[in-house]
Amino acid sequence: MAPVLGEQVRQGNWYWLILITALISLNLGIFNLLPIPILDGGLILLLFIEGTLRRDIKREIKERVYQVAFVFIVLFAVIVIFNDVAKSSIGHTLHLSSLARVLHLG
């Protein structure tokens, strides 16, 4: 995708670069609103739960929820990066694509 966008910009067509930038920004904004506790959507969800219960959730419970969510997000990032590397030329050189297939990651 980057080479195509680069060629469009070299030709003076900035429309596609602005469009892709806007779509990435929109995608990040929507992802941030997902009800995952460590993101903004998770904070909104916890505030909604506290409002429904009409009392604060214990700090220890909130901390544990944030810790678990953080671990899952880090694991998700590791899996995504592994898939990207496995599908790249470096991954093919290291035979990571076959490992990814065995692990059912891609």
MDTraj code that builds the backbone (N, CA, C; nanometers):
import mdtraj as md
import numpy as np

residues = "MET ALA PRO VAL LEU GLY GLU GLN VAL ARG GLN GLY ASN TRP TYR TRP LEU ILE LEU ILE THR ALA LEU ILE SER LEU ASN LEU GLY ILE PHE ASN LEU LEU PRO ILE PRO ILE LEU ASP GLY GLY LEU ILE LEU LEU LEU PHE ILE GLU GLY THR LEU ARG ARG ASP ILE LYS ARG GLU ILE LYS GLU ARG VAL TYR GLN VAL ALA PHE VAL PHE ILE VAL LEU PHE ALA VAL ILE VAL ILE PHE ASN ASP VAL ALA LYS SER SER ILE GLY HIS THR LEU HIS LEU SER SER LEU ALA ARG VAL LEU HIS LEU GLY".split()
xyz = np.array([
    [0.0823, -0.1177, 0.0000],
    [0.0000, 0.0000, 0.0000],
    [0.0879, 0.1256, 0.0000],
    [0.1977, 0.1237, 0.0730],
    [0.2853, 0.2402, 0.0801],
    [0.3427, 0.2785, -0.0569],
    [0.3886, 0.1826, -0.1390],
    [0.4408, 0.2228, -0.2696],
    [0.3345, 0.2887, -0.3578],
    [0.2117, 0.2393, -0.3519],
    [0.1039, 0.2975, -0.4328],
    [0.0741, 0.4393, -0.3853],
    [0.0662, 0.4589, -0.2529],
    [0.0423, 0.5936, -0.2009],
    [0.1570, 0.6870, -0.2349],
    [0.2801, 0.6359, -0.2250],
    [0.3956, 0.7186, -0.2601],
    [0.3920, 0.7632, -0.4050],
    [0.3526, 0.6728, -0.4929],
    [0.3426, 0.7068, -0.6355],
    [0.2340, 0.8112, -0.6592],
    [0.1209, 0.7974, -0.5903],
    [0.0124, 0.8951, -0.6036],
    [0.0577, 1.0336, -0.5582],
    [0.1310, 1.0394, -0.4468],
    [0.1793, 1.1687, -0.3956],
    [0.2818, 1.2285, -0.4912],
    [0.3703, 1.1453, -0.5467],
    [0.4687, 1.1963, -0.6441],
    [0.4005, 1.2550, -0.7675],
    [0.2838, 1.2007, -0.8026],
    [0.2100, 1.2514, -0.9171],
    [0.1262, 1.3735, -0.8808],
    [0.1306, 1.4131, -0.7541],
    [0.0568, 1.5310, -0.7122],
    [-0.0858, 1.5018, -0.6683],
    [-0.1209, 1.3761, -0.6532],
    [-0.2550, 1.3382, -0.6122],
    [-0.2551, 1.3097, -0.4617],
    [-0.2831, 1.4125, -0.3814],
    [-0.2799, 1.4016, -0.2362],
    [-0.4098, 1.3450, -0.1797],
    [-0.5106, 1.3302, -0.2618],
    [-0.6404, 1.2846, -0.2146],
    [-0.6312, 1.1496, -0.1426],
    [-0.5602, 1.0535, -0.2032],
    [-0.5531, 0.9188, -0.1457],
    [-0.4775, 0.9186, -0.0135],
    [-0.3727, 0.9987, -0.0019],
    [-0.2981, 1.0066, 0.1232],
    [-0.3859, 1.0630, 0.2349],
    [-0.4598, 1.1680, 0.2053],
    [-0.5493, 1.2272, 0.3053],
    [-0.6615, 1.1297, 0.3403],
    [-0.7139, 1.0590, 0.2411],
    [-0.8210, 0.9618, 0.2660],
    [-0.7728, 0.8473, 0.3554],
    [-0.6576, 0.7910, 0.3247],
    [-0.6036, 0.6810, 0.4049],
    [-0.5728, 0.7289, 0.5465],
    [-0.5166, 0.8495, 0.5592],
    [-0.4881, 0.9047, 0.6920],
    [-0.6168, 0.9217, 0.7715],
    [-0.7218, 0.9714, 0.7080],
    [-0.8506, 0.9888, 0.7760],
    [-0.9104, 0.8544, 0.8163],
    [-0.9003, 0.7545, 0.7295],
    [-0.9542, 0.6220, 0.7617],
    [-0.8786, 0.5562, 0.8773],
    [-0.7473, 0.5721, 0.8811],
    [-0.6690, 0.5178, 0.9925],
    [-0.7073, 0.5878, 1.1221],
    [-0.7231, 0.7187, 1.1175],
    [-0.7626, 0.7941, 1.2363],
    [-0.9005, 0.7516, 1.2855],
    [-0.9931, 0.7350, 1.1934],
    [-1.1276, 0.6896, 1.2291],
    [-1.1243, 0.5491, 1.2891],
    [-1.0444, 0.4619, 1.2298],
    [-1.0305, 0.3257, 1.2790],
    [-0.9748, 0.3248, 1.4216],
    [-0.8731, 0.4067, 1.4489],
    [-0.8169, 0.4146, 1.5836],
    [-0.9178, 0.4693, 1.6830],
    [-0.9962, 0.5667, 1.6413],
    [-1.0980, 0.6230, 1.7288],
    [-1.2044, 0.5209, 1.7655],
    [-1.2479, 0.4427, 1.6674],
    [-1.3483, 0.3389, 1.6941],
    [-1.2890, 0.2297, 1.7826],
    [-1.1658, 0.1890, 1.7544],
    [-1.1002, 0.0865, 1.8361],
    [-1.0859, 0.1332, 1.9806],
    [-1.0558, 0.2601, 2.0004],
    [-1.0394, 0.3162, 2.1347],
    [-1.1705, 0.3135, 2.2121],
    [-1.2835, 0.3142, 2.1445],
    [-1.4135, 0.3117, 2.2122],
    [-1.4648, 0.1708, 2.2407],
    [-1.3901, 0.0690, 2.2001],
    [-1.4311, -0.0673, 2.2332],
    [-1.4276, -0.0858, 2.3848],
    [-1.5170, -0.1678, 2.4396],
    [-1.5231, -0.1827, 2.5854],
    [-1.4129, -0.2720, 2.6427],
    [-1.2901, -0.2421, 2.6079],
    [-1.1738, -0.3102, 2.6649],
    [-1.1273, -0.2223, 2.7811],
    [-1.1175, -0.2785, 2.9024],
    [-1.0984, -0.1968, 3.0222],
    [-0.9855, -0.0947, 3.0182],
    [-0.8763, -0.1214, 2.9502],
    [-0.7649, -0.0277, 2.9540],
    [-0.7831, 0.0884, 2.8538],
    [-0.8783, 0.0764, 2.7625],
    [-0.9064, 0.1817, 2.6642],
    [-1.0178, 0.2726, 2.7152],
    [-1.0453, 0.3802, 2.6416],
    [-1.1492, 0.4749, 2.6832],
    [-1.2868, 0.4105, 2.6906],
    [-1.3165, 0.3201, 2.5984],
    [-1.4446, 0.2512, 2.6014],
    [-1.4611, 0.1678, 2.7279],
    [-1.3529, 0.1094, 2.7751],
    [-1.3572, 0.0346, 2.8998],
    [-1.3824, 0.1235, 3.0192],
    [-1.3224, 0.2436, 3.0183],
    [-1.3478, 0.3397, 3.1257],
    [-1.4938, 0.3828, 3.1249],
    [-1.5473, 0.4065, 3.0072],
    [-1.6892, 0.4428, 2.9962],
    [-1.7759, 0.3287, 3.0479],
    [-1.7402, 0.2035, 3.0142],
    [-1.8158, 0.0878, 3.0615],
    [-1.8099, 0.0766, 3.2139],
    [-1.6902, 0.0943, 3.2723],
    [-1.6784, 0.0871, 3.4182],
    [-1.7576, 0.1993, 3.4851],
    [-1.7560, 0.3191, 3.4273],
    [-1.8358, 0.4283, 3.4824],
    [-1.9853, 0.3977, 3.4718],
    [-2.0257, 0.3358, 3.3621],
    [-2.1656, 0.2961, 3.3454],
    [-2.2050, 0.1920, 3.4505],
    [-2.1165, 0.0944, 3.4744],
    [-2.1441, -0.0085, 3.5756],
    [-2.1530, 0.0553, 3.7142],
    [-2.0612, 0.1464, 3.7448],
    [-2.0664, 0.2148, 3.8738],
    [-2.1939, 0.2967, 3.8876],
    [-2.2356, 0.3608, 3.7799],
    [-2.3594, 0.4385, 3.7839],
    [-2.4812, 0.3506, 3.8026],
    [-2.4797, 0.2332, 3.7393],
    [-2.5910, 0.1400, 3.7538],
    [-2.5967, 0.0846, 3.8962],
    [-2.4803, 0.0523, 3.9525],
    [-2.4748, 0.0001, 4.0888],
    [-2.4920, 0.1092, 4.1948],
    [-2.4742, 0.2341, 4.1532],
    [-2.4806, 0.3519, 4.2413],
    [-2.3796, 0.3457, 4.3545],
    [-2.2647, 0.2866, 4.3253],
    [-2.1536, 0.2863, 4.4200],
    [-2.0250, 0.2615, 4.3422],
    [-1.9128, 0.2957, 4.4029],
    [-1.7838, 0.2749, 4.3379],
    [-1.7444, 0.1275, 4.3440],
    [-1.6778, 0.0829, 4.2379],
    [-1.6195, -0.0504, 4.2384],
    [-1.4890, -0.0403, 4.3169],
    [-1.4562, -0.1425, 4.3952],
    [-1.3344, -0.1398, 4.4758],
    [-1.2122, -0.1192, 4.3879],
    [-1.1182, -0.0423, 4.4400],
    [-0.9974, -0.0102, 4.3655],
    [-0.9196, -0.1362, 4.3273],
    [-0.9149, -0.2340, 4.4178],
    [-0.8419, -0.3578, 4.3902],
    [-0.9024, -0.4329, 4.2712],
    [-1.0338, -0.4318, 4.2624],
    [-1.1013, -0.4986, 4.1506],
    [-1.0694, -0.4267, 4.0198],
    [-1.0758, -0.2932, 4.0225],
    [-1.0423, -0.2156, 3.9020],
    [-0.8986, -0.2428, 3.8581],
    [-0.8060, -0.2448, 3.9542],
    [-0.6656, -0.2691, 3.9205],
    [-0.6478, -0.4069, 3.8580],
    [-0.7146, -0.5077, 3.9116],
    [-0.7032, -0.6430, 3.8572],
    [-0.7609, -0.6487, 3.7151],
    [-0.8724, -0.5824, 3.6924],
    [-0.9330, -0.5787, 3.5587],
    [-0.8383, -0.5110, 3.4598],
    [-0.7759, -0.3999, 3.5009],
    [-0.6816, -0.3301, 3.4136],
    [-0.5579, -0.4160, 3.3851],
    [-0.5106, -0.4896, 3.4856],
    [-0.3941, -0.5755, 3.4650],
    [-0.4245, -0.6864, 3.3645],
    [-0.5385, -0.7506, 3.3791],
    [-0.5768, -0.8575, 3.2862],
    [-0.5936, -0.8016, 3.1451],
    [-0.6579, -0.6861, 3.1331],
    [-0.6771, -0.6246, 3.0014],
    [-0.5432, -0.5880, 2.9384],
    [-0.4503, -0.5384, 3.0179],
    [-0.3181, -0.5023, 2.9669],
    [-0.2462, -0.6251, 2.9131],
    [-0.2530, -0.7359, 2.9862],
    [-0.1879, -0.8591, 2.9415],
    [-0.2484, -0.9058, 2.8089],
    [-0.3812, -0.9015, 2.7970],
    [-0.4443, -0.9442, 2.6720],
    [-0.4071, -0.8530, 2.5550],
    [-0.3976, -0.7241, 2.5794],
    [-0.3595, -0.6330, 2.4705],
    [-0.2156, -0.6578, 2.4283],
    [-0.1261, -0.6809, 2.5226],
    [0.0135, -0.7102, 2.4885],
    [0.0222, -0.8418, 2.4108],
    [-0.0502, -0.9447, 2.4552],
    [-0.0507, -1.0720, 2.3822],
    [-0.1067, -1.0562, 2.2414],
    [-0.2116, -0.9760, 2.2282],
    [-0.2689, -0.9488, 2.0963],
    [-0.1655, -0.8810, 2.0060],
    [-0.0936, -0.7827, 2.0614],
    [0.0088, -0.7125, 1.9832],
    [0.1204, -0.8080, 1.9421],
    [0.1613, -0.8968, 2.0308],
    [0.2667, -0.9934, 1.9981],
    [0.2208, -1.0856, 1.8855],
    [0.0976, -1.1326, 1.8909],
    [0.0458, -1.2213, 1.7856],
    [0.0383, -1.1483, 1.6515],
    [-0.0077, -1.0230, 1.6537],
    [-0.0170, -0.9457, 1.5290],
    [0.1215, -0.9214, 1.4708],
    [0.2178, -0.8842, 1.5535],
    [0.3543, -0.8595, 1.5047],
    [0.4148, -0.9888, 1.4523],
    [0.3943, -1.1000, 1.5230],
    [0.4457, -1.2291, 1.4760],
    [0.3878, -1.2636, 1.3394],
    [0.2567, -1.2435, 1.3217],
    [0.1941, -1.2704, 1.1915],
    [0.2537, -1.1839, 1.0823],
    [0.2745, -1.0547, 1.1116],
    [0.3318, -0.9652, 1.0113],
    [0.4728, -1.0084, 0.9724],
    [0.5529, -1.0438, 1.0718],
    [0.6902, -1.0872, 1.0423],
    [0.6887, -1.2208, 0.9686],
    [0.5991, -1.3107, 1.0087],
    [0.5923, -1.4417, 0.9436],
    [0.5540, -1.4298, 0.7972],
    [0.4719, -1.3299, 0.7627],
    [0.4281, -1.3128, 0.6239],
    [0.5258, -1.2291, 0.5415],
    [0.6260, -1.1696, 0.6062],
    [0.7231, -1.0876, 0.5347],
    [0.8330, -1.1761, 0.4761],
    [0.9238, -1.1134, 0.4025],
    [1.0339, -1.1891, 0.3427],
    [1.1276, -1.2422, 0.4502],
    [1.1437, -1.1677, 0.5597],
    [1.2276, -1.2157, 0.6704],
    [1.1642, -1.3404, 0.7318],
    [1.0330, -1.3384, 0.7477],
    [0.9633, -1.4536, 0.8035],
    [0.9742, -1.5763, 0.7157],
    [0.9715, -1.5563, 0.5834],
    [0.9857, -1.6695, 0.4919],
    [1.1272, -1.7260, 0.4994],
    [1.2253, -1.6375, 0.5177],
    [1.3629, -1.6827, 0.5315],
    [1.3794, -1.7653, 0.6586],
    [1.3137, -1.7229, 0.7664],
    [1.3241, -1.7940, 0.8940],
    [1.2216, -1.9070, 0.9070],
    [1.1415, -1.9292, 0.8030],
    [1.0377, -2.0331, 0.8007],
    [0.9333, -2.0121, 0.9106],
    [0.9010, -1.8870, 0.9398],
    [0.8011, -1.8565, 1.0416],
    [0.6590, -1.8764, 0.9912],
    [0.6401, -1.8704, 0.8587],
    [0.5036, -1.8866, 0.8068],
    [0.4506, -2.0270, 0.8343],
    [0.5374, -2.1272, 0.8269],
    [0.4926, -2.2634, 0.8585],
    [0.4631, -2.2770, 1.0077],
    [0.5406, -2.2104, 1.0926],
    [0.5134, -2.2118, 1.2362],
    [0.3815, -2.1428, 1.2656],
    [0.3534, -2.0324, 1.1967],
    [0.2264, -1.9615, 1.2161],
    [0.1099, -2.0498, 1.1752],
    [0.1248, -2.1283, 1.0670],
    [0.0178, -2.2186, 1.0268],
    [-0.0033, -2.3283, 1.1293],
    [0.1047, -2.3802, 1.1868],
    [0.0922, -2.4835, 1.2886],
    [0.0202, -2.4289, 1.4118],
    [0.0514, -2.3043, 1.4483],
    [-0.0115, -2.2427, 1.5647],
    [-0.1483, -2.1836, 1.5329],
    [-0.1930, -2.1951, 1.4078],
    [-0.3224, -2.1427, 1.3616],
    [-0.3310, -1.9914, 1.3826],
    [-0.2224, -1.9204, 1.3511],
    [-0.2214, -1.7750, 1.3674],
    [-0.2404, -1.7024, 1.2350],
    [-0.2345, -1.7680, 1.1261],
    [-0.2499, -1.6930, 1.0029],
    [-0.2645, -1.7737, 0.8816],
])
top = md.Topology()
chain = top.add_chain()
for i, resn in enumerate(residues, 1):
    res = top.add_residue(resn, chain, resSeq=i)
    for name in ("N", "CA", "C"):
        top.add_atom(name, md.element.get_by_symbol(name[0]), res)
traj = md.Trajectory(xyz[None], top)
